Amino acid sequence: MLISSTWQIIPDETVTLPRSYSLALGKELHQRMGLSLGTEKIPSTTFAGLLGRHDGAGDFVSLSPEETYQFSLCGLSEQSGKAIASLDLGEKLSFLGGTFRVCDRIDEKTSYEELYTTLVANDPEPVREFSLQFLTPTAFASRKLDLPLPIPASMFQSWLNRWNHFAPVYLGSDELIGYLSNSVALKKHNIITRPYQLPRGYAIGFVGDVTLHTLTRTDSLLANVAHLLVQYSRFSGTGMKTRLGMGKVCLSADRS
């Protein structure tokens, strides 16, 4: 089971929160679902929020009752998917002293089998270009340094590791990454880097728009596997600390 759930919320009044509010919200939601946070080597949930306009000063940010904010949870395993699907926040959500009215919830559900069958096994006409929008800071762990750049090999490695860990269909290992690295290129980007508050310190990640494209000589099966992993990123997130709010991705309309 794969699920992506997005909630829209509005504060009852102007709320001032520490910049680490996303960590507190993520912890609160995991506790409500009865899921552990930080004990899995490859996290079975991804989280992002709160997304929306806010004013910042020093270590705090202010959220306005005139704005609508959103956060999302994605489940990559049967257990986490069921927990997210059954999560009922009611009409009000309170954390860190702020109270928010829950306005809407949107669920997208699919399965590993459905994604694989539709995008690979049915041998569709390959999609050659992928437009991704990185909504929260995204980075890749590289030895002792974090790499805040949209390198195709790093993105595909991130998605493949999660797919192989949770999916019933094994796609391949480092050899597949080698093929993808030689076949999918970064066409253009419009990104900036931003700090992201973590429990201890912060990480630097990139946000913005990234377009990938497969080279014309690329085998159709490989192009379809690339498309599968790009579509999977909507659920899995990208890079490091996805359970803490980093690496949230959405896709623009695919163009062939």
N, C-alpha and C positions, 0 to 999 in steps of 0.2 A: 504493500500500500504506500502510495505517495500522496501527501496532502500539503497544500499551501493555503494558509488561512490569514486573512488580513482584516484587522479591526480599524474602524474609524472612531475617534473619540474627541470630545470637546471639553476643556476644563470649565468647571462651574464659575470660576473667577480667575484672575491673573495668578498664576502659580510660579513660584521661584524654586528652582530645583538645582542641585549640584550637577556639574557637567557629567558626572558619572551616573546620571539617572537611568540610562539604558541598562546598566548592569543591575541596578536595583529592580527594575521592571522585569528583566529577564529572569532573575532569581525568584521573584514573586510568582511569575507565571509557571515556572518549573515546579515550585512547591505546590501550587494548586493542582497541577497535573499528576503529582506524585512521581516525578521523574528526577533523577539525579542530575546534578550540574557539575561538570568538570571531572567526572570519573571515567569517561569513555575515551579511549585513544583516538577513535574516529567518532565524532559526535553524531548521534542519531537525530538530533534536532538542530535547526538553525533558527536564529532570531534576528530581528531588525526593528529598531524603533527608538525613540519616536521620530518619525519623519514629518517635517513641516517647518514653517517659518518660526523662528524664535529669536529673541534678543539676548545677547550675551554680555556679561561684564565680569571679568575676573574668573573665578571658579564657579560661577553660577549662570544659569540661563532663565529667562522668563518666557512662559507660554501664555498666550492670550486667549480669552474666551471667544474672541472674534475669529479665531482660526480653527481649522479642523486638522487633527494629527492622526497619524496611522502607525501601527506596528504590525508585524507579521511573525508567524511561527510556521515552520515547515517540518514535517516528519518524514524521515528517510527509512524507518523500519516499521514493522507491523505494530509494535508496542507504542512507539512514539506517535505514529499516525492515528491510532485509536484514541490515545490520550488527548491529542489536539482536537480531534473530531468531537469528542465529548466534553470539551472544556466550555463551561457556561459561566460567563462573567457577569451575567445579570444586566441590570440597567446602569449600574455605577461601578467604577473601578477606582480604588484608592491606593496610593503608595506615596511614600516620602512626604506625607502631610497634605498631598493634593488630591482632589476628587474630580473625576472625569465622567462625563456622561457617555455611555456607549451608544453610538449612533447606528452602526452598521457592521456587518460581518460578511465577507465574501470568501467562499471556499472553492478551491480547485482541487479535484481529486483525479488520480489516475493510478497506474501500476507500472512496475518495471516491465512486466510482460507486454502491456499495451504499448508503452513507448517503443520497446524493441521491435515488436511486430509491425507497428505503423511506420517507423522511421528506417528500419533496416531489413527485417525479414521479408517484407512485402516488396522490396526492391523498387522504391519510388524513384521518380526523377530527382536527381541530387539537387539540393539547395547549395548554391556556391558562395553566398555571402550572408554574413550574420552580423546584426547590429545589436550591441549590448550596451545597457546603461548601468553603470555601477553606482548604486544609490548611497552606500555607506563605504567608508574607507576600506580599501582592499590592499592586502600585501601578502607576500609569500615568505615563509621562514627559510632563510638561506644561511645555514651554519649559525653563526652568532649574530648575523645581521638580518634585518627585514628588508625585503625588496619590494618597493611600492611602484612597480611598473607592470603594464599589461603584456607580459611576454607570453606568446601563444603556448610554448612548451610548458610553462609553469601553470597556466590556466587549465590546460588539458590534463596535466598530471594531477592537479587538485580534484577535478571532476572524476577522472578515472579511478583514483584511489577510493573515493566514496562509492562509486558505482560497483566496483568489484567487491567491496566489503559488504554491501547490503543487497545487491541484486542477485537473483537466481541464475542470471546469464553472465558468465565471465567473458569479458571483452578482450583481455590481453594485458601485457605488462609493459616493461620498459621498451620492448621492441616496437609496440604499437605507438608509444610516445615518439619514438624516433621517426616512424613513418609520418605521423601527424605533423611533427616539427618541420619535415621536409615538404609538406604538402599544403599547410595552412599558414598564411602570412597575415601580418598586421597591415591592413590597408590604410587606415587613418585613425586618428584619435583626437579627442579634445578633453584633456584631463588636467586636474590640479591635484596637489597633495594636501592632506589635512591630518591633523593629529586626532587620535581617538583614545579616549580615556580608558584605561584598563585597571584592574584591581591594584596593580602595582605599577605606577608610571603610566606611560602611554606609548602607542605605536603610531607610526606615520603610514598612511595609506593613500591610494589615489581614488578619486571619484570622477565621474564623467562618462563620456561616450567613447566606445571602442567599436571599430568595424574590422571583422576578420573576413578573409576570402580564401577559398581553395584555389590552387593553381589549376590551369586548364588541363594539364596532363594527369591530374589526380584521378585514380581509379574510382568508379562510382560507389563501390562498397565502402572504401575508405572515407569518401566524402559524406556518405550517409552515417557512418559511425561518428564523424566529427559533428554532424548535425544532431545526432542523438545526444552527445555529451553537452553540446551547447544548450539544448532544450532541458536537459537534466539540471543544468546550473540554476534554473529558476527555483528548484527545490533545495539543491545541495549547498548553494552559496559558493563562494570562490575564495581560496586561500586560507589564511589563518584566522583563528578566533571567531569563526562563524556562529558559534553558540552564544557568543557574547555581543553580537551585533555588527561584526565586520563582514564585508564581502557580500552584501546583498545585491543581487543582479535582477534586472528585468530585461526583456527582449523587445526590440522594435519589430515591426513586421519583417519577416524574412523576405529577402529578394533573391531570386535565382539569376 
